[in-house]
Amino acid sequence: MNTVSPDQLLRAFRQAPWRKQVQLVALLAIALLVIAILGGFYLTIASKAGAAGRDLQRFEARKTALTQENDELRAKLAELRSVTRLADRARALGFTPAQPDQVEYLRVSNYPQTASTPAGTQTRVLPDGGG
């Protein structure tokens, strides 16, 4: 029977130098792979954050433009509703300002009176049913 000596056993378990190099290269390759995967995750998250930031800037710029447009439209509406413009438009349509003797005030029963009669006018009271 063949017996194995302890020296032969130690030689069999001792690794050859090329095996140690292969293991070192494998460990480095695994480390590089892990670093590459983590770097890929980081780049993915960073690009999504950058895209979200650009979208936010674009939406804020659009909001600013819409706010400015709304303000311009409100200013134009206020200009169109101005008393002087409405009076000019009424004159262009042939209307004239009413003279005090052309104005008739009607008394309405049970209507609360909050304003006094304008100065310089006379109130003409009409009989009930004289609408």
C-alpha positions as CSV (number, residue, x, y, z in Angstrom):
1,M,0.0,0.0,0.0
2,N,1.2,3.5,-0.8
3,T,1.4,5.7,2.2
4,V,1.6,9.5,1.9
5,S,4.2,11.2,3.9
6,P,3.4,14.5,5.7
7,D,5.8,16.4,3.4
8,Q,4.0,15.2,0.4
9,L,0.7,16.2,2.0
10,L,2.0,19.7,2.7
11,R,3.3,20.0,-0.8
12,A,-0.1,19.0,-2.2
13,F,-1.9,21.6,-0.2
14,R,0.6,24.3,-0.7
15,Q,-0.5,26.5,-3.6
16,A,1.6,27.1,-6.6
17,P,2.6,30.8,-7.1
18,W,0.5,31.0,-10.3
19,R,-2.6,30.0,-8.3
20,K,-2.0,32.9,-5.9
21,Q,-1.7,35.3,-8.8
22,V,-4.9,34.0,-10.3
23,Q,-6.7,34.5,-7.0
24,L,-5.4,38.0,-6.7
25,V,-6.4,38.9,-10.2
26,A,-9.9,37.4,-9.5
27,L,-10.3,39.4,-6.3
28,L,-9.2,42.6,-8.2
29,A,-11.7,41.8,-11.0
30,I,-14.5,41.3,-8.5
31,A,-13.6,44.6,-6.7
32,L,-13.5,46.5,-10.0
33,L,-16.9,44.9,-11.0
34,V,-18.5,46.0,-7.6
35,I,-17.0,49.5,-8.1
36,A,-18.4,49.7,-11.7
37,I,-21.8,48.6,-10.5
38,L,-21.9,51.1,-7.7
39,G,-20.6,53.8,-10.1
40,G,-23.4,52.9,-12.6
41,F,-26.0,53.2,-9.9
42,Y,-24.6,56.6,-8.9
43,L,-24.6,57.8,-12.5
44,T,-28.1,56.7,-13.0
45,I,-29.3,58.5,-9.9
46,A,-27.3,61.6,-10.7
47,S,-28.7,61.8,-14.3
48,K,-32.3,61.4,-13.0
49,A,-31.7,64.1,-10.5
50,G,-30.2,66.4,-13.2
51,A,-33.1,65.7,-15.5
52,A,-35.6,66.5,-12.6
53,G,-33.7,69.7,-12.0
54,R,-33.9,70.8,-15.6
55,D,-37.6,70.0,-15.7
56,L,-38.1,72.0,-12.6
57,Q,-36.3,75.0,-14.1
58,R,-38.3,74.7,-17.3
59,F,-41.6,74.6,-15.3
60,E,-40.6,77.6,-13.2
61,A,-39.7,79.5,-16.4
62,R,-43.1,78.6,-17.9
63,K,-44.8,79.6,-14.6
64,T,-43.0,83.0,-14.7
65,A,-44.0,83.5,-18.3
66,L,-47.6,82.6,-17.6
67,T,-47.8,84.9,-14.6
68,Q,-46.4,87.7,-16.6
69,E,-48.9,87.0,-19.4
70,N,-51.8,87.0,-16.9
71,D,-50.6,90.3,-15.4
72,E,-50.5,91.8,-18.9
73,L,-54.0,90.5,-19.7
74,R,-55.3,91.9,-16.4
75,A,-53.7,95.3,-17.2
76,K,-55.3,95.3,-20.6
77,L,-58.7,94.3,-19.1
78,A,-58.4,97.1,-16.6
79,E,-57.5,99.5,-19.4
80,L,-60.5,98.3,-21.5
81,R,-62.8,98.8,-18.4
82,S,-61.6,102.2,-17.6
83,V,-64.2,104.9,-17.2
84,T,-62.6,107.2,-19.7
85,R,-62.5,104.5,-22.4
86,L,-66.1,103.5,-21.7
87,A,-67.2,107.1,-21.9
88,D,-65.3,107.6,-25.2
89,R,-66.9,104.5,-26.6
90,A,-70.4,105.6,-25.5
91,R,-69.8,109.0,-27.2
92,A,-68.7,107.2,-30.3
93,L,-71.9,105.2,-30.3
94,G,-73.9,108.4,-30.1
95,F,-74.7,108.5,-26.4
96,T,-74.4,111.8,-24.5
97,P,-74.1,112.4,-20.7
98,A,-77.4,112.8,-19.0
99,Q,-78.4,116.3,-17.8
100,P,-79.8,116.6,-14.3
101,D,-83.3,117.4,-15.7
102,Q,-83.3,114.2,-17.8
103,V,-82.7,112.0,-14.7
104,E,-85.8,110.5,-13.0
105,Y,-85.6,108.8,-9.6
106,L,-88.1,106.3,-8.7
107,R,-89.2,105.5,-5.1
108,V,-89.3,101.8,-4.5
109,S,-91.3,100.8,-1.5
110,N,-89.5,98.7,1.2
111,Y,-86.1,99.4,-0.4
112,P,-83.5,100.5,2.1
113,Q,-82.2,104.0,1.3
114,T,-78.5,104.1,1.7
115,A,-77.4,107.1,-0.5
116,S,-78.8,110.6,-0.5
117,T,-80.0,112.3,-3.7
118,P,-77.2,113.8,-5.7
119,A,-76.7,117.5,-5.1
120,G,-78.4,119.8,-7.5
121,T,-81.1,117.4,-8.5
122,Q,-84.8,117.4,-7.8
123,T,-86.6,114.2,-6.9
124,R,-89.8,113.6,-8.7
125,V,-92.1,111.3,-6.9
126,L,-94.3,109.2,-9.2
127,P,-97.7,107.9,-8.0
128,D,-97.8,104.2,-7.1
129,G,-98.1,102.2,-10.2
130,G,-96.6,104.9,-12.4
131,G,-93.6,102.8,-13.3
